[in-house]
Amino acid sequence: MESKVLIILSTAEKEKAITGILYATNAIKYGWLNDVKVCFFGPFEKLVAEDEQVQEWVTPLLEHQVPVACKFISDNHGISEKLMQLGIEVEYVGELVSNSIKNGYLPMVF
């Protein structure tokens, strides 16, 4: 059976966020699963845009995959440009999340 996961980082809690980033990075880097997608959503988007320590934890993830942040949320917070400057893709993610689940990705939310 193919192992596919959609990791959704949505927490504003820094420690929980770092745990999710670390898992996502290592799952991709070490091939623990067949396919890993990473989505930044909600309060996490603001956290990564404003917190330099969280940005440092995201940097290794960016070496392996470009995560997608929700454009609706980031536009509402005025942080879309900042997220793109950090190397994060910004787009509407509702369809991405829905299609991933339909296609057998297990959602894992931090």
Buried (B, 14 or more C-beta within 10 A) or exposed (E): EEEBBBBBBBBEEBEBBBBBBBBBBBBBBEEEBEBBBBBBBBBBBBBBBEBEEBBEBBEBBBEBBEBBBBBBBBEEBEBBEBBEEBBBBBBEBEEBBEEBEEEEBEEBEB
